[in-house]
Amino acid sequence: MASRIFWAALTFFDPLAALLLFIKPRAGIVLTAVIILVDVAHNTFYVALKRQWLEPFYLSQVAFLVVVFLLSPIAWNGLIRGVAFTHPVRV
């Protein structure tokens, strides 16, 4: 039952994260990272029970988790640089 509630909640949080990436990028980055981290943790429990460590669905989620955590700091810092270009300092 808890797993079903988790999956149902993702139908709300996944689109919210996508929307936030456009309107409040930092909040979107954080929510995206939290979603994939919790998703992989949830699926790790399932995979461990079934001993399905090499299943493509699990490996692709773990790979996406790595990509999100590697690119999140770049996206976060890129937003700061973007502000400097939007509001140039006049000398």
Residue pairs with C-beta under 8 A, 6 or more apart in sequence:
3 42
3 46
6 38
6 42
10 35
10 39
13 31
13 35
14 35
16 31
17 28
17 31
17 32
17 35
18 28
19 28
20 27
20 28
20 31
21 28
21 29
21 32
22 28
25 75
25 79
26 76
26 79
29 72
29 75
29 76
32 68
32 72
33 68
33 69
33 72
36 61
36 64
36 65
36 68
37 65
39 61
40 61
40 62
40 65
43 57
43 58
43 61
44 58
46 52
47 53
47 55
47 58
52 58
